[in-house]
Amino acid sequence: MTGIQLLMLCFSTAASALLLISGGYKVIRNFIAAKFESAVAAKAAAKETSKTEGQ
């Protein structure tokens, strides 16, 4: 394997790894945000339910 081929192999490997990491980060971030929002909504609904039952 020549030096140019080795350089291209290393570059493509690094570029692929960075794309996978950035894409994976976005998916995980969106998943966590959705879970957080649903937990907040559930807590708000539970609070609202407890208010109406107390009256």
N, C-alpha and C positions, 0 to 999 in steps of 0.2 A: 504494500500500500504506500503510495507516494505521500509526501507531506501535504500536498493540496487536498488529496482525498481525505486524509486524516483531519485536516482543518475543516473541511465541509461536513464530515461526520460529526465532529464535536459541535459545530455550530448548529446543525439540524437537531441534534440531541438536546442541546441547551434550549433552543427555541421551542421545541415540542414540550419540554418540561415546564417552561414558563407559561405556555398556553394552557396546559393542563392545570397548573397551580392557580392561575388567574381565573379560569372558568370554574374550577372547583370552589374557589373562595366565594365567588358570586352566588353559587347555588347554596352553599352552606349559610352565607349571610342572609339570603332571602328566606331560607327555611327557619332560621332562628328568629328573624323579624316576624314572620307569620305566626310562629308559636307564641311569641311574646304578645303580639296584638290579640290573639285569641284568648290568652290567659287574662289579659287586662279586661277584655270584653266580658269574659265569664265572671270575673270578680265584680265588675260593675253591675252585671245582671243579678248576681247573688245579693249584692248590697241593696239594689232596688227592690228585690223580692222581700228582703228582711224588713225594709221600711214599710212596705204595704201590709205585711202581716202584722206589724206592731200596732197599726191604727185601728 
